[in-house]
Every structure is written in C-alpha cells, then in structure tokens.
Amino acid sequence: MKPLLLLIILATAAAGGGGGLTHSDISRIKQICHVLAGADSSPQQSDVIFNRLTPYAHDEMTIPGLHVVCDKRCGGLVQLRDDADIYFSYPASADGHSRIDTVVLRHHGKMLLSIGSDGQR
C-alpha cells in the first residue's frame, strides 16, 4: 500500500507543473516582470513577454488561457507553479493602448517583487 501511495504522490506532483521553482527560476521570472512593467498591454505586444513565462506556468493552458478583467483598470493573474503568481494591471482605455504599470510577483504568499501601485498615488 505504501509504494502505491508514493506513486500517486509523485504522479500528482509531476502533473502539477514540474516541481518547485529554483532561485535561478525566480531570478529569470523577476527579469521577465521588469520587462512586462511598462510594456504595451495590447496582446500583439504583451503576448511575446507572457510567453516567456511558459516554462514556469502552473499548466500548459495558463498562458494561452490568460484572462484579463477590465473596469476602470484592467488586470490579470498568471498562475505559476510552486504556489507562485504574477498580478499585473494597467489603465483601461477606449483605444486599447495602455502600458502595464503594475506587476507583482508572489511566491508562497510572500511578495518578491512589486512594481507600480495599481494606479494609486
């Protein structure tokens, strides 16, 4: 019974996105966050940056299925593996041309990087 339980645990961990994030992974993700901050929010421009997060994504549909919610501001959450995520936001605009002005990286509930202030001054 114990070997079967171990096999189930290992299979669940493998399906969950490839294990923990290393210090090197976190460093690369931070670099991507810095590029994301200030980027044009249009999908034609920002998708190239979001695609760089694919190796760290929670699952293979995280980046292609990225959902942004808009009201006065637009924002989204990129779920990464190992209980990490990136929140980003930008001002909503009628012409669709805004720059991402807020990027927050969290890992295990701890903020590792915060750029911008979600439009608050």
Secondary structure, 3 states (H helix, E strand, C coil): CHHHHHHHHHHHHHHCCCCCCCHHHHHHHHHHHHHHCCCECCHHHHHHHHHCCHHHECCCCCCCCCCEEECCEEEEEEEECCCEEEEEEEECCCCCCCECCEEEEEECCEEEEEECCCCCC
